[in-house]
Every structure is written in C-alpha cells, then in structure tokens.
Amino acid sequence: MKERSQRLRKIRELIRENRIESQEALLERLHDENYKVTQATLSRDLKFLKVGKISDGWSGYYYALPEDENSNESEKGLVQDMHRGVVSMEFSGNLGVIKTRQGHADSVAFALDKLNLPEVLGSVAGDDTIFVVLREGVTKEDLLQTFRERIPEIGA
C-alpha cells in the first residue's frame, strides 16, 4: 500500500483534474492507480482534505477541493497532526531527526511539508522517524522559534 501522503496527493490530483461524483468512482480511480484503499480510509482522507461536494447547477454534484487550502482550518488540522505525532526532535547542523509515535511519521511529514515552513528544505518519513533537512544558513533555533509561533502545542 502506498503511503498516506502519496495517496492524499493523488486524491487531490484526481479531484482537480476530473469530475468525480461519488466515493465509489474515486475509489475505482485510486485502485486503477494501484492505491489499495478501503472506502472507510477514503472517507477519512476526504474529511482530512476538507473535500466537499458542490452542485454543478443542473445535473448533480461533484467533489471539489477547498478554495483556500492554506486556510486557518486546514492549518489547524496540520498542527493537530504534528501535536499528536511528534515525540522528540534532535539536530546536528542543518540535519534533523524527528521521532514520532508509531505510524505517525508519514502524517507528520505531510503536515511539515504543507505548513510550508521557510526553514525546511525537505523531509523523508519512515514509520516513526522523519529525516529533516534545514535550508542553508538556518539553525535548529530558527526552526524551533517558528514551531513555538505556529505550532506551540508540540512544546518545541
């Protein structure tokens, strides 16, 4: 099974590029793309992405992504993922290791990427560990200050 962040990206792409009218149709398209996902998981993913159904005005409804994916509500969900998952952080120069609860690294790394923190160049997630690379000239203290400002719940 492909990782959650990949699946969420694919769901966004499918909804953005196609007229999808039902979960069954979306599930079928995901299966066609080799994403083995259940209806219950898809339902949770759609809720997480804040996907809604909108009327086309004459023949029915179709799925649509929120107009502002960087809204406060979306950011609150990402912050909650960080809060729920992060256990510890350690850095050596511009390289960092974030330990998470078992199975949370993927959603925490996804949140880290979606928050578009200017200090973070990129991340790679395992099951309970995330490898983080800070941008050139950025220190651990810079990142922790941003965490304190935007994600105070994780107690950085």
N, C-alpha and C positions, 0 to 999 in steps of 0.2 A: 504494500500500500504506500502510495506516495505521501510525503509529509504534508502536514496541515497547511503550512504557508504556501506551498506549491498549489495545493488544492484550492485555497482561497483566491490565489491569483488567477487560476484557471476559471473559477466561478465568475469572477469579475469580468474576465475577458469574454466568456461565453455570453454573459448578460449584456455587456456593452456592444458586442458585435452581432447578436442575434435577437430575434423576437422570441422570447421564451414565455409560454403561457402557463406552465404548470411545473410542479416539482418533478413529476414523472418525466417530463420532456428534458428537464435539466439533468436529472439523474441518468437518463439514457445517453445524453451527450457526454457526461462525465465518464460513463462506462466506455463509450467509444474512444475516449482519450486515455483509457487504461487507468482510470481512477476508480478503485473499488471502494465504494462508499455506500452506506445504508441510507435509507430515507430519513431516519432519525438524526444521523450525523449531518446530512444535508440541511435538514430543518434548523439545527443548531448553527450551522455555518451561515445560513441566510439571516438568521437573527443576529449573529455576531456582526455581519457585514451591513446590517440595517437595510437589507434589501426589502423593497416594498412592491406592491402591485399597483399599477396605475391604469386608468381607463384610457383606451385609445379613442373614445368618443362615439364609437359605433358598433364594433364587433366583439368587444371583450376587454380583457385585462392582460397585462404582461408585466414581467419583472423589470424593475429598474433600480439602479444604484442610487444612493443618496446624492443629491446635487453637490453637496459640500462634504467630501469625505474627510476633511480636516476640521470638521465642526467640533464644538466642545463636547458633545455627546460621544462622538467617535473617540475623541482623545480620552474621555473618562473611561471607556471600555479598555483602551490600550493600557492606561495607567493601572486599572484593576488587574489586568493580566500580569503586569510587572510586579505589582504588590503581592499577588497570590503566588507567583512562581519564584522570585529571587530569594536565595538563601544567603549568598555571600558574593563578594567581588574582590579580586586581587589583581594588581597591575605590576608590570615590570616595564618601565619606559612607556612606549605607546601601545604595548600589547596587554590585553586583559583577559581574565578568565572569570566568567560569571557562573556560579553554581546555582542550580535551580532544584526545585522539588522534582522527583522522578517524573518524567514525561512532560515537563513544562518548558523545557528549553526551546522547543520549536515556537510555541506561542509567545514566549518572552522575546525571542529574537525577532519574531514578526512585529511585535509591538515596538521594539527598539528601532527597527527599520522604519516603520510607519510614523513614528514620532519625529522623524527627520532631525535628529539631534545633530547640530553642526559639528560637534566634536568627534562623531563616529564616522569612520571611513567605511566600515563594513563589519559583518559578523557571520559566523558559521555556527550552526547549532547541532548538537548531538541529542542525546536523550535527557541528560541532566546537567549538561555543560555547554556554555557558549564561549567561543573564542571571539574576542573583540579587538579590532584594530582602530586606534585613535588616529586622527589626522596629524600630519607633520606639525610639530610645534605645540600640540595640545597635550596638556598634562592630565593625570588622573584627577587632580584637584579641580581642573576646569570642568570635567565631566561630572564629578560629584556635586559641584555647585549647581550645574544645570539640573541634576537629579533632585537636589533639595528644593529648587524653584518649581519644577514641573511635575515631579513625582515624589513629593515628600513622604508618601506612605511607605516607601521602601526603606526609609531611615538611613540614607546614604551619609 
